[in-house]
Amino acid sequence: MDQYIGRLLDGRYEILEVIGTGGMAVVYKARCHRLNRLVAIKILKDEFARDEEFRRRFRAEGQAVAMLSHPNIVQVYDVSSSDNANFIVMELIDGISLKQYMEKKGSLNWKETLHFAMQIATGLEHAHSRGIVHRDIKPHNVMVLKNGSVKVMDFGIARVMSKSNTLTKEALGSVHYISPEQAKGSYTDNRSDLYSLSVVMYEMTTGRPPYDGESPVAVAIQHINGGALPPSVLNPNIPKGLEQIIQKGMALDVKDRYASATEMLRDMEEFRKNPSIVFDYAPQEQPARPAIPIPPAPISTAERVVMQKTGVRPAQEHGKSAPAQPRKRAEAPEKRRPQEPRQRTQQRSRTDERSRVATAAIVVCSAVAVISICVFLAALFNGAILNQEKELVEVPNLVGSFFSDDLSVTYEDFTFRFQPQEYSDQYQKGQIMRQEPVGGSRVVKGTEIVLTVSMGEEPQAKVMENLVGVTQEEARSFLENQGFLPLVRNETSSMYDAGVVIRTEPSAGTELSPGQTVKLWVSIGPEVILQKMPDVLGMDLDIALRVLDQVGFKNIRTREISDGKTPGAVVYQSVKKDEEIDITTEILLEYTALPKETEAPTQEETQQEPVSRFVTFDLPVREEPYDLTIYHEGILVMEPSRIEPGIHSITLELKGLGEQKYDLYIDDVLYASKVVEFE
């Protein structure tokens, strides 16, 4: 019986049964007693769990992936360790892998291929936008649900495996879908995922991967050399546009591939709308693998008879032999017979020459293959060759230091990302308790450092944190990591952007019990109020503005023109009469110029009237109130105003001409500048 079945991990996850086994972990069905739901738990095998470095990376990577929230990605709920078990808690999927689906159906039609591929690409687009590269896209890591949707799983696991022996085993296990740069041990990014996705699409449409061989190393070398058959050779029913998408994604040089999943999705959408489309980019030129010359087939008895009579070897079937030479005109026997010994000598010379050429070619190709294998293994076992050319910098040791807003300024060689905060008995509130990669290691300049900030010692009775102003995903992840059950409710708000928490129940500071449900009210943006546009054409401008104000329209822009018979009257309105629009919509009114004096105008009269418009300034998210002041070219536009937490923007009515610059000061320190264009 399995050692984990029946056990309770972390005091909440009851292991029920085994549902899958992989190269480095076993997946179980389990019940979360705290949230009363079924989950999938992936537990590291003992040989990996004994490696401290692997465990640390496994946990850090799992926590990063837990921040992903997308319908085409298997949700990771938790990463933890309990009773010597290192595990990841995931969403339980009721379905089969794409590999199992393909084995049942064989090759898929182009509609089904596109249906699955677009969902996978959408999931990758979300992950790449969060800085996460999968590095192990293959049909085995894509789950097909009963409703036809797909979910990608095992995000980031490939990046965890940094040691050469582990990387080699995993890379070779997925060698049919590995990118050329992964096979070389070179630097990988989001374009490596797009290559692997294109290989999966190739297999979906043709029923077989583009490269195969007797050993994983042989397949990897084919990926490095390129030259796969076009999918349409194996399946003539593949539309040209889809084949172009697959071949562009599988380009040997990363520069020739799609730059992002978004770009690839754009072409997929164009193809979906018009399956007969042919894209205007040139097909990728991939170098073909060198062909080994085939030696001449053995000469049969019948061929010898023909050669004795004609001096020419007959052509073989299927075009395997050399092209047939033109037959000579028959001569009298007495003239032809003396020439036969000389012809046989020439034929033997030609045969010997072909044999020597074929033997030399085989030796050369064998040497090239051996050298390629050696280069491949050296790159795979000894690290990324290309990375050696990149500038390496030392990672600062931030563990124990207190977090500050100027972290990215102090360490400009790195970018920073943060995990949900955690309680700690060893670190004070605000101290950095964990970082990945660790301090002192040498990495490529620009590497992302993932930090976990301590919330201090865990209180005996937990209290509700202030989650107002944070995103829904961040709030949910935080509550679930603390053992609470988030329940989301949507509500309109003019103060908070869509997707941001407006309020919580219980409110901040309230004592919570284990497993308690916490309600999150999340903004869906401002309420849309529709109003019919009145007819203000012909009205005096001042009267027209009052009419619009009375019915609720505030965002009005005016422009003076020289044409028109009635001075000062409105001659154009950008929204038609009786059209229902949101009251926040900008409305443009054009009015005729007032009559001018006949004598020469003064300098003040020749100046153009300033244009009035409403301008919105974005403000930072702060937990403490602050004073906001706005200047225009050193002139005070808005006096110091107290801004309370939760306010993300402020709107002012301003007047000006052309482009004008406004400076925002927070607590007398320049925060941002904004250029406003007045027409």
N, C-alpha and C positions, 0 to 999 in steps of 0.2 A: 504493500500500500504506500502511496506517496506520503512523504514526511510532512507535507504542509496541509493536506486535506483534513478538515475538522479543526484546524488551529485558528485562533483569533489574533490577527496581526494588529499592532498599534491600538489594541483595546477596542477595535470597532469593525475590522474587516474579517468576516468568517469565510474561510476558504471552503468552497463546495465541491468543485470538480475541475479536472484538467480539460481545457478546451483547445490547446495548441502547444506545440513545442518548436522552438527555433534553435539556431546555432548557439546563442548565448543566454537564452532565458526560456522559462516555461510560463505559459499563460493559463490562468485559472479563472473560473467564474467564482465570484464572491458576493457576499451580501454586506452592505454597509449598514450596521445597526444604528448608527447615529442619524443617518438621513433616510434609513429604510428604503434602500434601492439596491438593485443588482448592478455590479460593476465587473470589469475585467481587471485582473491584477497580473502584471508581468514581473516575475521574480527572477533575479539574476542566478545563473548557475553557480555552483560552488567555486569552480576554477576561476571565474571572473570576480566573484565576491571576495576572494582572498587577496585580491590586488587592491591595495589602498588607493593608489593613484586612479585606478579605473573607477572605484566606487565614488571618489570625489567628483570626477568628471561626469560620471553617470548621473549623479544627483543634480549637479549644476546645470547640465544640459536638459534634464527632465523638467526642472523648474522653469527654465527659459521657454520650453515648448508648452508648458502649462498656461503661459500667457496668451497662446493662440486661441482664438474663438471664431470658428468659421464652420458653416454647414457641411463643407467638403473635407473637413479635417476631424479625425477622431479626437475628441476632447480628452486632455489629460487633466485629471482632477487633483492628483497629489503625488508627491515623490517622497518616500520615507524609508526608514529602516527600523526593524523590530525583531527581536529574538534572532539576531544574526541573519536576518533576511533583508535584502535590499530590493525594493520593489517600486513600481510605478502603477498608480491606480488610474484606470482609463474608463472611458465610456464603453459599455457593453453593446456590441453590434450584432444584430440579428441578420446575418447574411453570409455570403461566401466570398472568397478572394477572387479578384479578377482573373488570376491564373486558373482557378478551378472553373470559372465561368467559360474561359477560352478553351479549356480542355474538353468541356462538354459540347461546345458549339463549333469548334474549329475556327476558321477565319470568320471575322465579323464583316457585315456589310458596312459601307462607308458611313451611313447614317448612325449606326450604333457606335462605330469607332469615334465619330465626331462628338456624339452625345457623352461618351465617357471621357474623352480627351479634354473637352472644354471644362468639365467639372474638375478634373485633376489640375488643369492649368489655373483655374480660378483659385483652388486651394493653395497652389504654389505661389500665386500672385500675392495672396494674403500673407503667407509665411515670409516671402522675400521682403515684403514691405516692413516686416518686423525684424529683419536682419537674420533670419533663420534659413539655412540652406539644408535640404534634405540629405543629399549625397547618396541615397540608396533607393531611388525610384525604380520600381519593378512591379510586375503584376501581382506578386505575392504580398506587396505592401499596400494594395488598394482593395478595399472592401466594397462589394456590390450589395446594396440593400434590396429588399423585396420590391420597393417602389421604383427601382431603376436608378436611384441616385447612388453616388459613390463617395467614399470617405478615404482619404489618405492617412496612413498611420506610420508609426515609427519615425516621426520627424526628429532630426538631430542626432539619432543614435549613431549614424555613421561617423559624425564628427567627433563623437566621444572617443572613438578608438584611435588613440594617438600612437600607441606602441607598435613597432614594426610587425611583430608576429600576429597581433590581433588584426591589424589593418590588412595584412596580406590575406589572412584567412577569410575575412569578410569581403574584401575586394574580389577575390577569386570566386567566392560563393555567388556573387552577383555579376560575374564577369560578362555575361551576355548583354547587360544593360549599362555597363560602366562607360564613362566618357574617356576619350583619349588622354586628357590631362590627368584623370584619376589613375589610369593604367600606367602613366609615366611617373606618378608620385608627385605631380606638379600642383601648383596653386589651383584651387577650385572655387567657383562662385555660382551664382544663380544660373548661369548658362550651362553648367554641368547638369543641373536638374532638367533643363529644357532638352539637352541631348538625350538623356535617359528617357524622358517622356516621348520623344520622337521615335526612339527604338521600340518602346511599348506600342506606339501607334503602328509602326512597321509590322510588328508581330500580330497585332489585331487584324490588320488588313490582309496579310499574306498567310497567316497561320504558322509562321516560323520567324525567329529572330534573324537579323541581317547577317550575323556572323556565327559560325559554329566550327568546332574542331575537336580533335581527340583529347586535348588537355586545356585547362583554363588559361595557361600561358599562351598557347597557340591562338585562342580566341582574343585575348587581350592584345596580342601583336596585330591581329587583323583590325581591331579598333584603332590602333595607333597608325596603321598604314592607310586605312580607309578603303574605298573602292567597292562598297556594297552594291549589289544589283539594284536598279530602280524597282520599287514595289510593283509597278505595272508589269514588269517582266514575269513576276510570279502570279500576279492577279490582274489580268487585263481590264477588269471592271472598275479599277480604282480611277476616280476622276483625276484629271491633270492637276487641278488646283490643290487637291488634298495631297497628292504626291509631292508637289512643290513645297508645301508646308512641312511635310515629313523630312524631305531632303535638306531644306534650309535649317531645320532644327538639328539635323545630324551632320552639319558641316564639320569638317575635320578641324579647321581653324576657328577658335571661339569668336574671332572678329566677324566671321561670315555668318554666324548664327543670329537668332533673334536676340536683341539686347535685353529683353525682359519678357516675363510671362504676359504682361499687358500687351506688348507688341505682337506676340504670337496669338493671343486671344483676338486681337483686332483682325488678323487675317482669317482666323477660324470663323469669326462672325461674318466676314465678307463672303467666305465660301458657303456658309450656311444659307445666307440670303440668296446666293447665286451659285449653285453647284457647277455651272459650266464655266465659271470664271477661270482665267489664266492670268496669273500675276506677272507683272512686268519686270520683276527682278530676274537677273540671269541665273540659270541653274549653277549650283556650286561645282567647281571643277575639283574632283577628288582624285588624287593619284592612285592608279590601280596597282595592285600587288604584282610583283614580277612573276611572269609565268615561266614555269620550268619546261624547257623544250622536251618534246616527246620523241624518243629515239625511233627510228624506222621499225615497222613491224617485221617479224621474220618472213623470209621469202618462201612461198609455197612451191611445190613441185610444178604446178600449173603455171605459176609466174615464171619459173626458170625456163620452161618450154617457150613461152611467149617472148621472153627476153632473148633467148638464143636465136629466135626468128627475126625479131624486130630491133633488138638492142635497147628497148625501152621497157621500164617496169610499169605494169598496169596500175591505174589509180585505184585506191582502196575506197571502201564504202565510208560514208559520213565525212568525207573530206579529210581523212586522217593522214594520208600519204602526201608526198609532194605532188604538185600539179603535173598532170600528164604532159609529156612533150609531144609535139606534132610528129605524127608518123611520117617516115620517109617513103618516097615512091619505090614500089617494088622493082628490083633490078633482076637481070638474068641470073640464074643460079651460079653460072660459072664466074660471074663478076663479083657476086656477093660473098661467095664462100671464102675466098682468100682474106676478106676483111674481118671475119668473125673473131679470130683470136685477138686482134687489136681492139675490137669493140668490147669484148669481155674484159680485157685489161683496163680499158677506160672506165667501164662500169664499176669494177672492183675499186678503182681509185676513187671514184665519186662516192661509193658506199663507205670506204674507209675514212674519207674526208668528213662526211656527215657524222660518222660515229665519233671522230675526234672532237668536232664542234659540239655535239650533244654532250659528250663527257665533260668537256671544259665548262659548258654552261651549267651543268648539274653541280659541278664542284664549286663554281662561283656562287650560285644561288644558295647552296648549302652553307657556305661560309658566311654569306650575308645573313641567313636565318639564325645561325649560331651567334653572330655578333649582336643581332637585334635582341635575342633572348637574354644575352648577358647584360646589355644596356638596360633592358626592361627590369631584370631582377635587381640590378645595382640601384636603379632609381627607386624601386619599390621597397627594398630593404634598408636603404641608407638615407631615405628622405627625399624631399622634393628638390630636384636639380634646379628648376627655375627659381625656386624660392631663395636659393643662395645668392641670387643676383639682387634681391630686394634689400632695402635698408632695414636693418634690425635695430630695435631699441629695447632697453631694459624696462620691464614692468615695475612701476613703483609699488611698494608695500603699503597699502592703505588700511589694512586691518588694524583696528584699534584707534584710528584717527576719527575725528568727528566730521560728519558730512557738512559741506558748505556749497552754496550756489555757484561759487567761482571755481569749482573742481575742473571743469572743462577748460577754463582759462589757464589754470596752473599747470595742467598736464595736457597741452595742446597736441601732443603726438598721439593721443588716444581719443576714442569716443566712449561714452558711458551709457549703460542701461541698468535699470534697477529692478530687482525682484521684490515681491511683496515683503513688507517688513515682518520681522519675527521677534518673539520674546526671547530673552537670553539672560541667564544667571551670571554670565561672565562679562558682558558688555553693557555699558550704560546706554540710556536712550539717546539716539542720535549717532552712536558710534558705528563705524563700519565693522561688521562681524564676519564677513566672508566676501571673497573676491575670486573671480575666475577670468583670466589666468592668474596664478599666484604671483606675488611679488618676487622680483629677482630673476624671473624667467625672461628670455629674449624672444621677442615676437616682431612681426612685420609692422612697420610704422603705420598708424591708423587703425590698429586692432581694437576691437570693442572689448571693454572691461565690464563684466557683469558684477554689480555690487548688491549686497544685502545689508540693510541698515537695521540696527537693533531697536526694539521698542522698550528695552529695559527688562527688568525682572517681571515675569508673568505674575500678575496679581492672583490671589486665591479666588477672588470673585472678579470675573472679567466685566469690563464696562464697555458700552457702545462707543466706538470711535466716531469722530466727525468725518463722515464720508460725503458731505455736501460739496459739490463742485468737482468731484472726481468722476471719471468715466464709469459707465455701467460695467464694462469688463473688469476694470481694476477693483471696483467695489465687490463684485461677485467673487473674484479670485481671492481677495483679502478675507471675506467672510467664510468662504469654504475652507481656506487654510486654517482658520481659527475654530473650525468645527461647527459653524452656524449654517443655517439653511436660508439662502437669499430668495426672496419672492419679489419679482419685478412688476411694477405697475406703471403704466404710461400716463403722462399728463402734459398738457400744453403749458408753455412758459415763455414769456418775453424776455426774461432775465438770463436764462440758461440756454446754452446751445443744445441741439438735439444729441441725445446719448449721454447727457450729464445728469448726475443725481441731484434732484431738487431738495428732497428731504427724506428722512428715514423714520421708521417706527419699529422699535423705540428710538427716541432721539439720542443725540450724543450725551454721554455721561451716565446713561441708565445702566444699572447692573443687569447682566445677562446670565441665563442658566445654560448649561451644556446642551448643544443641539437645538437651541432656540431658533425659531423662524424670525427673520428680520425682513421687513418690507422696505423695498427701495422704490421711491417714486422717481421715475426717469423722464427727463424732458423730451418731448417730440417736436420742440420748436414752438414758436409763437402761434397762437390761435389765428386762423385765417378768417378775417371778417370781410365778406363780400358786399359791395355797394355799387349801385348803378351810377354810371358816369353821366352827370347832367350836361346839357347843351349850353356852353358859355360863349359860343361864337357870336361876335357882334357886340358883346358886352364890353363896357369899360374894364380895363385890367383890374382895377381895385375892386370893382363889384364882382368880377369873376372869381377873384381870390377869396372873397368873403363867402360866396356861394359854395365853393369847393370845401372851404373850412367847415361850414355848417353841416355838410353831409359826411364829414370825417376824413377827407383827403388832406394830408399835411405835407406830403413829399412833392412839392410843386417847384418846377424850374421854369423860369421865364426867359424869353429871348426877344430882343427888339429887332424888327426888320424895317427896311425903308419903303417897301411897297404897301399899297393899301389906300383906300379912299377916306376912311374914317380914322382920324388921328387918335391914337391911344386905345383903339379897340382890338379885341382878340380876333385874329384871323385864322388861327390854326390851333387845334388841340390834338395831342398825340393819341388819346383814347377816344374812340367814337362814342357818340351819344347812346345811352341806355346799355352800353356794354358793362357786364358785371366783372369787377376786378377786385383784388385785395386792396384794402384802403392804404396799405403801405407802399403800393406801386408808385414809382415816379411818374409824374405827369408833366409834359412840356407844353407850355402855352407860348405862342408867338403873337406879338402885338405890333401894330404899326407905330412908327415914330411920330412924336408930337411935332407940330409945325415949328420951324426955326425962324429966327428974326432975319430980316433982309440984310441988315448991316453985317459987317464982318464979325463972326463969332469970337468970343473971348477964349482964352486958353482953357478955362474951366468948362466952357460949353462944348469944346471939341473933344473932351475926354469921354470915352465910352462908359456907359453906366455899368457898375459892377453887377455881376450875376449872383443871385441868391440860390443856395442849395443846402440840403441837409447832408452832413458828413458824419460817418460813424467811425470812431477810433476804438481799436481793440485794446483791451487792458489785460494785464497778467492775472493769473490765479494766485491769490495770496490768502493765507490763513489769518492775517492781522490787517486791521484797517490802515489806510495810508492817505496822504494828501496828494492830490493831482492838480497840476498847474499846466496851462497850455499857452505857448507864445507863438507869435507870427512875426518873424524878422525882428525879434527883441521886444515886440509890443505885446503886452498882456492881452490875451484873448479870453481866457477863463481864469478867474481868481482861484486860489487854492481851495479845493473842495474835498471833503472827507469821503473816501470811497470805502464802503464796507465789504467784508469778504463775501464772495459769491457773485459780485458784479463783474461781468466780463467785457463790457463795452459801454460807450457813452456816445450819444448823438447830439450834435450842435448844428444850429442854422448859421451858416457862414456866407459872407459875400466876398467876391473877388473877381479878378480877371486873369485869364490864362492859367499858368501853373503857379501855385503858391505852396510854400513849405511851412508846416506847422510842427513845433517841437513840444513833446510831452515830457514833463518833469515829474518824477515821483519822489516825494520827500526831498525836493530841491536837487535831485540828481537826474540828469538826462536819461530817460528810459528809451524813447524811440522818436523817430521823425517820420512824417507822412507828407507826401506831395499830393495836393488836391488840384484837380483840373477843373477850371471854370470855363464854360463855353461863352 
